[in-house]
Amino acid sequence: MEHRGTIDQEAGDRLDWVDVARGIGILAVVIGHVWTRGPVRDALYSFHMPLFFILSGMLSRPQPVGRFTRRQLVSQMRPYAIFLTLLIVADQMIEPMKGGRPIFHQWPGDLLPILLGGFWLRGPYTIFWFVPCLMVARILFNMALGRWPDPFDRRWALLLVPVTGAAYALGWMTQASPLGLLAVPMAFVLLWTGAAWARVRWHWGMIGPLGLLSLVGLAGWFPTLNMKVADYGWPLLSIGSAIATSLLIVAIARRIAPYAAPLASLGRASLVIMYLHVAFIHYLSPYLGKMWLLAIALIVPYLLWRAIIACPSARRLLL
């Protein structure tokens, strides 16, 4: 494999193909939350969350640690807190109208699980583990990248081997994951994978081995993944299949970016869709078929994203 320059040095299609890949990823996430059982769900769960971590790694560059950390904490946790608060308030109104009881109804005792987040957030909040996990993994990865800017530096192995071991050991020990931090070690490994792959020149001979490894995961021959509780299936094999599928999606996104504007638009809205889609599925599942759920869970958050970007103050707060 030949090394090439950073992604930033490529022609101006960078954001387009990244957005297309994110669009594919968020579509897989939403479908996997609508069809919660069966081969479609298993195929999508074999790769959909690792794809987002790998894409983030591909765009990573060493940055001053203090400034990057402060920016991450503000820019990621502010929308996290606002979206979570809005959904909790909505649940306090929606569930009584349905004749039910809000998920959080024992105040002030319920403040603790809300603050813990991650494992303790279920139902319409189940996806909220992802952003703090990604944020902390990015902060730690940036610290390491500042020391070793070349992902192919041999010293990375001294770090990646124990971090990978810790990822599996923690998943075997517990499912409790405050703010989704249980998955940070594996997220760190996936960030490195993306950063390393960004320096590899693609050639068509990669399709065979990547395609074979991807196929066995998509076909359900390996146990699937649930990163929220640090369940990574068969050691190295399941996550290896997820990486292979993600890298093939990146290759496809590069090729189709000029013709995939709808996917790119979904990708740009992926954060808002990520936060909100489960709520629409959760509240509407008793009343609508799955195709309607899919359409609403994608379209309504997308339209809300369009409204947010049209309002500068909302954009600063929520994006």
Phi and psi in degrees as a GROMACS rama.xvg file:
@    title "Ramachandran Plot"
@    xaxis  label "Phi"
@    yaxis  label "Psi"
@TYPE xy
-90.3607  140.29  GLU-2
-80.8063  147.84  HIS-3
-129.732  177.538  ARG-4
-67.8873  174.699  GLY-5
-68.1716  162.829  THR-6
-57.1998  -36.072  ILE-7
-60.4089  -20.1372  ASP-8
-87.3249  -5.30825  GLN-9
-75.1538  170.367  GLU-10
-63.16  175.961  ALA-11
-70.7295  13.7309  GLY-12
-87.2588  6.43568  ASP-13
-55.0166  -56.3827  ARG-14
-66.0187  -34.5134  LEU-15
-61.6808  -50.2485  ASP-16
-71.1161  -34.0585  TRP-17
-62.8458  -44.1073  VAL-18
-65.0135  -37.8259  ASP-19
-62.5607  -44.7358  VAL-20
-62.917  -41.277  ALA-21
-64.7098  -37.1638  ARG-22
-61.1519  -43.2491  GLY-23
-61.7965  -42.0038  ILE-24
-64.0655  -45.745  GLY-25
-70.7015  -32.0976  ILE-26
-62.6669  -41.4328  LEU-27
-64.6988  -39.4614  ALA-28
-62.5251  -47.2928  VAL-29
-66.4774  -44.8445  VAL-30
-59.0914  -41.8902  ILE-31
-66.1732  -22.5618  GLY-32
-91.414  -14.3172  HIS-33
-86.5256  -51.494  VAL-34
-95.0119  96.6508  TRP-35
-90.2552  -1.24162  THR-36
-142.339  156.384  ARG-37
102.892  179.629  GLY-38
-66.4703  -31.6534  PRO-39
-64.1969  -49.1523  VAL-40
-58.7267  -46.0305  ARG-41
-63.581  -39.6802  ASP-42
-62.797  -43.5116  ALA-43
-70.7386  -38.1104  LEU-44
-69.7223  -12.908  TYR-45
-73.452  -11.671  SER-46
-150.19  -17.3667  PHE-47
-64.5953  -40.6618  HIS-48
-76.0963  -41.8643  MET-49
-54.8225  -32.4253  PRO-50
-56.6963  -43.0952  LEU-51
-66.3338  -38.977  PHE-52
-67.2141  -41.2758  PHE-53
-64.4401  -42.1809  ILE-54
-60.7282  -42.4864  LEU-55
-61.9274  -40.7024  SER-56
-63.8161  -36.0942  GLY-57
-63.9254  -26.128  MET-58
-98.4744  2.56355  LEU-59
-76.0849  138.494  SER-60
-136.231  145.895  ARG-61
-59.4056  130.988  PRO-62
-133.808  155.979  GLN-63
-52.8395  128.371  PRO-64
-60.7956  -49.5651  VAL-65
-62.3955  -48.2221  GLY-66
-65.117  -43.2466  ARG-67
-63.3797  -42.5425  PHE-68
-63.7124  -45.9553  THR-69
-61.9625  -42.384  ARG-70
-64.9969  -40.0456  ARG-71
-64.1391  -45.8831  GLN-72
-59.7055  -42.9774  LEU-73
-74.759  -48.8553  VAL-74
-72.9782  -25.1868  SER-75
-96.926  -42.9379  GLN-76
-79.1174  -23.2323  MET-77
-65.9884  -52.9815  ARG-78
-61.6902  -37.2134  PRO-79
-55.4883  -50.933  TYR-80
-65.7248  -39.2652  ALA-81
-69.1319  -48.4778  ILE-82
-63.1157  -40.9696  PHE-83
-63.7965  -43.7411  LEU-84
-61.8734  -43.917  THR-85
-61.7827  -40.4541  LEU-86
-70.8414  -35.9758  LEU-87
-64.9716  -43.2453  ILE-88
-62.2397  -43.2894  VAL-89
-61.2963  -40.0432  ALA-90
-65.1621  -34.1634  ASP-91
-63.9109  -25.9432  GLN-92
-94.5397  -40.0339  MET-93
-71.828  -47.646  ILE-94
-61.0079  -44.3918  GLU-95
-61.4112  -34.1586  PRO-96
-65.972  -28.2349  MET-97
-86.3156  -3.06961  LYS-98
85.4367  14.5295  GLY-99
-109.25  -166.729  GLY-100
-120.565  135.267  ARG-101
-55.8416  150.667  PRO-102
-59.1999  -45.2324  ILE-103
-103.663  111.881  PHE-104
-138.627  3.55745  HIS-105
-113.676  85.8342  GLN-106
-96.2133  144.48  TRP-107
-87.6849  5.05302  PRO-108
-58.0208  -32.2586  GLY-109
-72.6313  -8.30075  ASP-110
-63.4188  -33.543  LEU-111
-64.042  -52.8908  LEU-112
-62.6201  -31.1857  PRO-113
-64.5128  -43.9782  ILE-114
-69.5717  -34.6062  LEU-115
-67.8044  -36.0985  LEU-116
61.5478  -153.232  GLY-117
50.0467  -117.653  GLY-118
-55.5885  -29.6802  PHE-119
-87.6793  -4.66453  TRP-120
-101.969  115.733  LEU-121
-126.861  -172.14  ARG-122
58.2909  -128.994  GLY-123
-68.3736  -9.99172  PRO-124
-104.59  8.19867  TYR-125
-62.9896  -24.4797  THR-126
-85.8036  -4.31128  ILE-127
-71.8081  -2.98442  PHE-128
-69.4269  -27.306  TRP-129
-66.8734  -48.9852  PHE-130
-65.4834  -49.6366  VAL-131
-63.5115  -33.1586  PRO-132
-62.1328  -48.704  CYS-133
-61.706  -42.7948  LEU-134
-60.7427  -49.9746  MET-135
-65.5764  -41.0249  VAL-136
-62.0692  -40.3032  ALA-137
-65.7274  -39.366  ARG-138
-62.1706  -47.0947  ILE-139
-66.5888  -40.544  LEU-140
-65.1709  -38.3684  PHE-141
-63.3424  -37.1522  ASN-142
-60.3757  -46.142  MET-143
-68.3537  -39.2121  ALA-144
-65.7687  -31.466  LEU-145
-63.8825  -31.6668  GLY-146
-81.7966  -39.1684  ARG-147
-129.615  82.7086  TRP-148
-63.9516  -24.464  PRO-149
-90.7249  113.846  ASP-150
-61.5563  -15.6759  PRO-151
-94.2675  4.45621  PHE-152
-58.3298  131.273  ASP-153
-61.3072  -22.5487  ARG-154
-67.8052  -19.4464  ARG-155
-60.7256  -33.1342  TRP-156
-61.3903  -34.7632  ALA-157
-64.2035  -24.4971  LEU-158
-94.8432  -42.2496  LEU-159
-69.6298  -34.668  LEU-160
-62.9532  -52.7725  VAL-161
-67.6968  -31.8754  PRO-162
-66.1194  -41.6107  VAL-163
-63.2272  -43.143  THR-164
-60.9845  -40.4789  GLY-165
-64.9383  -37.2165  ALA-166
-58.0945  -46.5388  ALA-167
-72.4798  -40.7111  TYR-168
-62.5013  -43.7061  ALA-169
-64.193  -39.7434  LEU-170
-64.7651  -33.0988  GLY-171
-75.6856  -27.4166  TRP-172
-80.7235  -37.3005  MET-173
-158.909  159.519  THR-174
-108.777  -8.21637  GLN-175
-66.7156  125.418  ALA-176
-141.938  85.7741  SER-177
-62.0572  128.342  PRO-178
55.714  21.7499  LEU-179
73.5547  13.3433  GLY-180
-72.2433  -15.6015  LEU-181
-58.7491  -30.5689  LEU-182
-89.0247  1.33857  ALA-183
-60.2079  -43.2777  VAL-184
-57.9811  -44.5088  PRO-185
-69.9692  -36.0359  MET-186
-60.3991  -38.763  ALA-187
-60.0557  -45.7232  PHE-188
-61.2063  -41.0161  VAL-189
-68.886  -35.482  LEU-190
-61.6406  -44.1436  LEU-191
-62.0797  -41.0877  TRP-192
-57.5456  -45.1934  THR-193
-64.3196  -42.8868  GLY-194
-63.7977  -39.1913  ALA-195
-69.2938  -43.345  ALA-196
-64.1524  -29.9136  TRP-197
-63.112  -16.8251  ALA-198
-103.304  8.01883  ARG-199
-105.149  133.831  VAL-200
-82.1113  125.031  ARG-201
-68.509  139.892  TRP-202
-143.247  156.983  HIS-203
-65.7751  -19.2837  TRP-204
-65.9432  -13.8046  GLY-205
-76.4972  -19.7702  MET-206
-61.1286  -41.6823  ILE-207
-58.597  -61.9011  GLY-208
-65.6737  -38.9863  PRO-209
-65.2243  -41.8963  LEU-210
-63.868  -40.4381  GLY-211
-65.5483  -46.3671  LEU-212
-65.5534  -38.2604  LEU-213
-64.6418  -43.2006  SER-214
-61.0551  -40.9746  LEU-215
-67.3713  -28.7637  VAL-216
-75.8679  -45.9641  GLY-217
-63.3489  -32.5286  LEU-218
-80.418  -4.56374  ALA-219
82.5847  17.4283  GLY-220
-77.4656  -23.258  TRP-221
-104.118  149.161  PHE-222
-58.2503  142.32  PRO-223
-80.6862  178.586  THR-224
-105.453  150.298  LEU-225
-141.444  87.2754  ASN-226
-64.2549  -26.3379  MET-227
-57.1191  -36.8352  LYS-228
-110.419  21.0389  VAL-229
56.9568  38.4859  ALA-230
-98.3205  107.4  ASP-231
-109.236  21.6137  TYR-232
64.9449  -145.534  GLY-233
-69.7526  133.023  TRP-234
-52.0669  128.059  PRO-235
68.805  -36.4097  LEU-236
-72.0372  -50.231  LEU-237
-63.9303  -44.4425  SER-238
-70.9701  -31.8991  ILE-239
-62.7997  -39.879  GLY-240
-65.2083  -40.2865  SER-241
-61.0409  -41.7094  ALA-242
-64.1699  -44.3755  ILE-243
-60.7437  -45.6206  ALA-244
-62.1716  -42.5132  THR-245
-62.7096  -42.1234  SER-246
-67.4558  -35.4183  LEU-247
-67.1842  -38.7262  LEU-248
-62.5198  -40.5852  ILE-249
-59.9428  -44.7441  VAL-250
-62.6494  -42.2761  ALA-251
-64.8318  -43.2868  ILE-252
-60.0383  -38.1571  ALA-253
-61.6428  -38.8416  ARG-254
-75.9119  -36.4836  ARG-255
-98.0162  -2.28616  ILE-256
-51.5236  -42.096  ALA-257
-65.5378  -16.9097  PRO-258
-116.268  9.29932  TYR-259
-123.459  47.0865  ALA-260
-57.6721  -41.4146  ALA-261
-60.3358  -41.6559  PRO-262
-64.965  -40.9055  LEU-263
-61.9816  -39.0486  ALA-264
-65.6993  -40.4397  SER-265
-61.4166  -39.8816  LEU-266
-62.6665  -39.9912  GLY-267
-66.89  -27.9001  ARG-268
-93.0088  8.18442  ALA-269
-62.4776  -33.8892  SER-270
-65.7021  -45.7216  LEU-271
-65.8726  -42.0831  VAL-272
-62.2629  -40.3429  ILE-273
-58.8081  -46.2778  MET-274
-68.201  -36.5472  TYR-275
-105.332  -20.786  LEU-276
-64.6335  -36.6488  HIS-277
-64.5801  -33.8275  VAL-278
-62.0998  -44.8228  ALA-279
-63.4328  -40.9126  PHE-280
-64.8129  -43.2162  ILE-281
-60.6616  -47.9051  HIS-282
-81.128  -25.581  TYR-283
-100.848  -9.15467  LEU-284
-54.5435  -38.8079  SER-285
-68.7316  -13.0274  PRO-286
-115.819  -18.1788  TYR-287
-128.991  154.321  LEU-288
-73.7749  168.538  GLY-289
-67.3116  -35.0109  LYS-290
-66.0801  -38.4279  MET-291
-65.6252  -41.4453  TRP-292
-60.2309  -43.7344  LEU-293
-60.618  -46.7692  LEU-294
-62.3891  -46.3209  ALA-295
-68.3095  -41.2719  ILE-296
-66.3443  -22.6911  ALA-297
-92.4059  -48.2397  LEU-298
-73.1356  -44.7503  ILE-299
-65.763  -48.2189  VAL-300
-61.3109  -34.1799  PRO-301
-63.2155  -43.6484  TYR-302
-66.214  -35.6669  LEU-303
-64.6595  -38.8307  LEU-304
-60.9759  -41.9717  TRP-305
-61.2827  -39.5559  ARG-306
-66.1193  -38.4416  ALA-307
-64.9964  -46.3995  ILE-308
-70.0305  -18.33  ILE-309
-80.2251  -12.3831  ALA-310
-116.306  108.75  CYS-311
-54.1732  -42.1624  PRO-312
-67.4744  -41.2054  SER-313
-65.4997  -37.7055  ALA-314
-62.968  -42.8185  ARG-315
-63.1372  -37.0613  ARG-316
-79.5512  -39.5485  LEU-317
-106.548  -11.5292  LEU-318
